Amino acid sequence: MANMGIDALRARLTNPARIYLWEVEFTSPVGGGNRDALKIQCQSTTKPGRSVGRIHVPFKGTGGVNFPGKVTFSHEWPCTFVENSVDLAIGKALHGWQQAMMDARTGQGGLDVDIKSDVYLRLLDQTNAVVSTIKLIGCFVQTVDDVALTFEDESVLIYNTTWAYDYWEE
């Protein structure tokens, strides 16, 4: 029987992946955003998941058999950005992207190829070497939540955003 003690666990966790070692790269922000500012000011996000459907085939008196079905994605990816200065560059970048997708005044929008961009989520080790790269294909800013402004707090401007994407690959 294998050793199941704490020493065995410690020996296998020599360099566990840490949730705070990651970076996001927006390859070509739509609407004039600064990709370096977006990269640096992205405070938190999630690693997207996916699932595989199940096709159940009943067979005579048995419980049947299962086969893998379609791959599905949530198609939504949350990110939180911290505004980097009083010039509101992050907010302007997010608004510019949304404005390029659909002008709220005229109701006219850009072509799919012009409003989407690929985004890379990279997981890093403790030496900042990339250990995993996830490419989100066909991203665009779906939602920018309301931003609370108050005299009662001394925090910075935060933009909670939701991005839509077509699919992702690792």
C-alpha positions in Angstrom: 0.0 0.0 0.0 1.3 3.5 -0.9 2.4 5.9 1.8 -0.5 8.2 2.5 1.1 10.4 5.2 1.8 14.1 5.2 5.4 13.5 4.1 4.2 11.8 1.0 1.9 14.8 0.3 4.7 17.3 0.9 7.1 15.3 -1.4 4.5 15.5 -4.2 3.8 19.2 -3.7 7.3 20.5 -4.5 6.1 23.5 -6.4 2.3 23.8 -6.4 0.7 26.1 -8.9 -0.2 29.3 -7.2 -3.4 31.3 -8.0 -1.7 34.6 -7.8 1.0 33.9 -10.4 -0.7 34.7 -13.8 -0.9 37.4 -16.4 -3.4 38.4 -19.1 -2.4 39.7 -22.6 -4.9 41.5 -24.8 -3.2 41.0 -28.2 -5.0 43.9 -29.9 -7.5 45.8 -27.9 -10.3 47.2 -30.0 -11.2 50.9 -29.8 -7.7 52.3 -28.9 -7.0 50.7 -25.6 -3.4 50.3 -24.3 -2.6 46.6 -24.1 0.2 47.1 -21.5 -2.1 49.1 -19.2 -4.8 46.4 -19.5 -2.3 43.7 -18.8 -0.9 45.4 -15.7 -4.2 46.6 -14.3 -6.0 43.3 -14.6 -6.4 42.5 -10.9 -8.3 39.2 -10.9 -9.8 36.7 -13.3 -10.7 33.1 -13.5 -9.4 30.1 -15.5 -12.3 29.2 -17.8 -13.8 25.7 -17.5 -15.5 23.5 -20.1 -17.6 20.4 -20.0 -18.4 17.5 -22.3 -22.0 16.5 -22.8 -23.2 12.9 -22.3 -25.1 10.8 -24.8 -26.9 8.0 -23.1 -28.0 5.1 -25.3 -30.4 2.7 -23.5 -30.0 -1.0 -24.5 -32.6 -3.6 -23.9 -32.9 -4.4 -20.2 -29.5 -2.9 -19.2 -28.6 0.4 -17.8 -27.3 1.4 -21.2 -24.0 3.0 -22.2 -22.7 6.5 -22.3 -20.7 8.3 -25.0 -19.1 11.7 -24.9 -21.1 14.5 -26.5 -20.5 18.1 -27.5 -17.9 20.2 -25.8 -19.5 23.2 -24.1 -18.0 26.5 -22.8 -19.5 29.1 -20.5 -18.6 31.7 -23.2 -18.2 34.3 -20.4 -15.0 35.3 -18.7 -14.9 37.7 -15.7 -12.0 40.2 -15.1 -11.5 42.9 -12.6 -9.5 46.0 -13.5 -8.0 48.7 -11.3 -8.0 52.2 -12.8 -4.4 53.2 -13.2 -4.6 57.0 -13.0 -6.9 60.0 -13.1 -6.7 59.9 -16.9 -9.2 57.0 -16.7 -7.3 55.0 -19.4 -8.7 51.6 -18.4 -12.3 52.9 -18.3 -11.8 54.7 -21.7 -10.3 51.5 -23.2 -13.3 49.4 -22.1 -15.8 52.0 -23.2 -13.9 52.4 -26.5 -14.1 48.7 -27.2 -17.9 48.6 -26.5 -18.4 51.7 -28.6 -16.6 50.0 -31.5 -18.9 47.1 -31.2 -22.2 49.1 -31.1 -22.5 52.8 -31.1 -25.3 53.6 -28.5 -26.4 56.7 -30.3 -26.5 55.5 -33.9 -27.1 51.8 -33.3 -24.4 50.9 -35.8 -21.8 48.3 -35.0 -18.5 46.9 -36.3 -18.0 43.7 -38.1 -17.3 40.6 -36.1 -13.7 40.5 -37.4 -13.1 44.1 -36.2 -14.6 43.9 -32.7 -13.1 40.6 -31.5 -9.6 39.9 -30.3 -7.8 36.9 -28.9 -6.7 37.1 -25.2 -4.0 35.0 -23.6 -4.2 33.9 -19.9 -0.8 32.7 -18.8 -0.1 30.8 -15.6 3.4 31.3 -14.2 5.8 29.6 -11.8 7.7 31.3 -9.1 10.4 32.3 -11.5 7.8 34.0 -13.8 8.3 31.2 -16.4 5.1 30.4 -18.3 3.8 26.9 -17.3 0.5 27.0 -19.1 -1.2 29.3 -21.7 -4.9 29.5 -22.4 -6.0 31.3 -25.5 -9.5 32.7 -25.5 -10.5 33.1 -29.1 -12.9 35.8 -30.2 -13.1 37.9 -27.1 -15.1 41.2 -26.7 -16.2 43.2 -23.7 -19.7 42.1 -22.9 -20.4 43.9 -19.6 -18.8 46.6 -17.6 -20.6 46.7 -14.2 -21.7 49.9 -12.5 -18.8 51.6 -10.5 -19.7 52.7 -7.0 -18.5 56.2 -6.2 -18.7 57.2 -2.5 -17.3 59.6 0.0 -17.2 56.9 2.6 -14.4 54.8 1.2 -10.7 55.5 0.2 -10.4 52.7 -2.3 -9.6 53.0 -6.0 -11.8 52.8 -9.1 -12.6 49.2 -9.9 -14.1 47.9 -13.2 -15.8 44.5 -12.9 -16.1 43.2 -16.5 -17.5 40.2 -18.2 -16.0 39.2 -21.6 -17.6 37.0 -24.1 -15.5 34.5 -26.1 -16.1 31.9 -28.8 -14.0 29.1 -27.3 -10.7 28.5 -25.7 -7.7 26.2 -26.2 -4.7 25.4 -24.1 
